[in-house]
Amino acid sequence: MADYTEKCGKGLSSLALRIIGWAAMLWASIYESFGHGSVDWGTYMLWFSFTIFAFLLVEGFSNTIDKKLYFLRLLLFTVISEPCFDLFFSGKLWDPYHQSIMVTLLIGYIVMVIAEHVRKKFDNMILTLICVIVLGLVATTGAMFLNGDLGQYGIMVICMIYICSHVTYTRLLELILFVLFTLYTVATNYFNIMIDDLYYSVPDKAFALLAIIVTFFYSGKRGPNSIALKWAFYALFPVMLLLIWFIRTSITG
């Protein structure tokens, strides 16, 4: 990756980014279960956390020595997480109308696998860009068909970060694309925040922009990265959903 692996100085490790992402995800999940108010922090924090996870997905994809194992691990926890997610949102172990962000991340990973094959075979960035755009359009349709969480725009986020990771001015292009992404979605996707009896429209995708700015502080270092810790972070999603669901059902009966 153009900037990520070369910039190994002071800053946030991938472990620190994971902790920040999971803290935001925990906030989103708790708010979804117990929060009420004029600010939809659940959606805001979901976009924030998802964007950090998308960044880490691209980073992991680019640096892993075994892309097949990475895919199988992602697939395994997507399957494990799905009934927990459905139970959390609908009270049923299977809900075909709403799938977790793990599904969106998995589809994004498949897009990167195909795009990377094209990039290495033809060594042409323009052709790779066209491939990512076409695959992205197909993947967003698939994500919407599967009702993946943040599906349509989530795939766009992954594709943007992947493309940026292979150009010289990675971080500048990321910033430009995420600003354009926020402006593109602001017309139809925003929430109102009331401050002093006045409503302000804040796009939920602005929190994707905020998250990508946080990743500017990424140092290029992994931090502690034991196998146990790696699997623990994957397991955290279904365990967190089950725990919050259990607490919620215990309180509400």
N, C-alpha and C positions, 0 to 999 in steps of 0.2 A: 504494500500500500504506500502511496506516495509520501504522506506525511506521518502517518500513525506510527509505523515501526521505526522510522528514522529519528523521531523526536522522543528520545529516551532521557528526559531530564526530570526536573521537579514538576509535580502536578498530581493529578488523580490517577491512580492505577485502575485497571479494569475491575479489580475487586471493589474499590471505592465507588466506581460507577454502578456496579451491581447493587451495592448497598443503598445508594441514592435511588436507583430505579425501584428496588423492592420497597423502600420506605414510601415512595409515591404510590406504588401499587397497593400497599397496605392501607394508606389513606383513602384511596379510591374505593377499595372494597368495604372498608368500615363505613364510609359515607353512604355507599350504595345501600347498606343495610340499616343504618341508624340516623343518617344525616338528613336534615331538612333545612331549607333556607332559600334565599334569593340567589345564591351562588351555587352552581352545580359543580362542586369540587370533585365529585366522582368522575365526571367526564374530563375535566381539566387535568386531573392527576393521572388519569388513564392514558391520555395523550402524551403527557410528560414522560411517564414510565415506559410506555411502548417505544417512544423514539429513542430512549437510551438503550433499551433492549435491542432495537433494530440496529443501532450503531455497533453494539457488542456482537450481534449476529454477523454483521459484515466483517468486523475485526476478527472474530473467531474463524469465520470461513476462510479469510485470506491467509491466516497463519497456522491453521491446523495442519498436521502432517497426515491426518486420516479423515478425509471428507466423508467417506462412507460411514465410519463410526460416528462422526458428528451427526450425520443425518439420522442414523438409527437411534441414537440417544434422543434426538429431538422428536422423532416419530414416537418413540416409546412413551415419553412424558406427555406428548399431545394426546395419545390414547388414554393414558392414566388420568390426565387432568379433566378430560371431557365430561365424564359423569359427575365429577366433583363440581365443575362449573355449572352444569345443568341443574344439579341439586341446589346450588347456591342461588341461582336466578329463578328457577321455576318450581323448585320443590320436587322435581322428578329426576330420575337417573338418566333419562334420555329426552332431550328436547331438540327436534330437528330444525327449530326456528331460530336458534341462537347458539353459535359456537364460540369457543374461547379465542383469545389472542394467540394461543399456541398454534391454532390452525392457520392463522394469518402468517405467523412467523415461519411455519413449515412450508407454506406455499412460496413465500419469499425466498426461502433457502433453495427450493427446487429451481426457481427462476435464476438464481445466481449460479447454480451448477451448470445449467444449460448455457447461460451467457459466458461463463468462464471457459467452457469447452470451445465456444465460437471464438472467443478472444485469443486463446492460445493456438488454435488451429490456423486462423487467418492472420493473426497479428495486425489487426486493423481496427482502430478505435471507432471509426465511423460505422463500420459494419457491426461492431459490438454494441454501439449506441442504438442502432436500428433494431438489433436483436432484442435488447433490453426493453425498448419501447413496445415492440410487438408482443413479447412475452408478458410484459407488464399489463397490457390491455387484456390479454387472454386470462392472466392470473386474477386481475380485478374482477372479471366476469365470473371466474370460478369461485372467488372468495365471496362474492355477493350471492351466488347460487347456493353456496354452503352456509351462508349467513354467518360468516366469520366476524368476530368482534373487530371493529375498525377496518373491515376487510378492504373496501375499495381504496380508501386513502392510505391505509396501512401499507399496502403493497407499493403504492407510489413512494412512500417514505423510504422503504427498503431499497427500491430501485434507484432513487436519487442518491442515497448514501453510497451504494455500490458503484455507481458511475463516478461519483466524486473521488472515490478512493483510488482511481486509476489515472488521475490527471495531476498536473504539476501543482496548480494552486488549489489543492483539495479543500482547505478550510474556507477560502474566499468563495469558491463556487458553491459549497454547501450553504453558506450564509445567504448568497444571492438566491439560490433555488428555494430555500425554506422561507425567505421573505416573499417570493413570488407565490409559493404554495399557500402561505397564509392569506395573501391578497386574493388569490383565486377562490379560496373557500369562504372568504368572509361574507360574501353576499347572501349565502344560504345557510351557513353553519356558524351560528354564534349564540351566546347566552347573554342575558341582561344581568348586570350587576347594579344594585341600587345603593347609592351612596348619598346621604343627606337628601333623601326623597327624590333623587334624580337617577335615571336609568342610563347606564353606559353599556354599549354593545361591545363585548369582548369575544373574538373568535376562539373557539376551542382549539383550533389548529395553531394558534399563537403559542400554545404551550409546547407544541412540537418544536417551534422555533426557539423557545426558551431552553428546551432540553438540548438542542444541538449546540447552543451557545455554551452550555455546561460542559459538553464534550470537548470544547476547545481547550479545556484544562487537562485533557487526557495526556499522560506522560509517555504513553507507549509501553509502559511496564504492566505486567500481569498482577504483581503483588502475590501474596500467598495463593497457591493454586494446586493444592493437593487433590487427589482423586475424590476423597471423602467430601471435601468442601465443594467441589464441582457438582457432585451428585446431590448434595444437600441443597444447593441453590435451585436445581431443577425440581426437587421434591417440595420446595417451599411453596410453590404455587398451589398444587392441590391440597396440601396440608393447611395452608392459610385459609383457603375457601371452606374446607370442611370445618375448621375450628370456628370461623365466624358464623357459618350456618348453624352449627351446634349451639353457640351462645345465643344467637338470634331466636332460634326455635325454643330454647329453654326459657327465654325471657317472655316471648309472646305466647308460648304454649302451643 
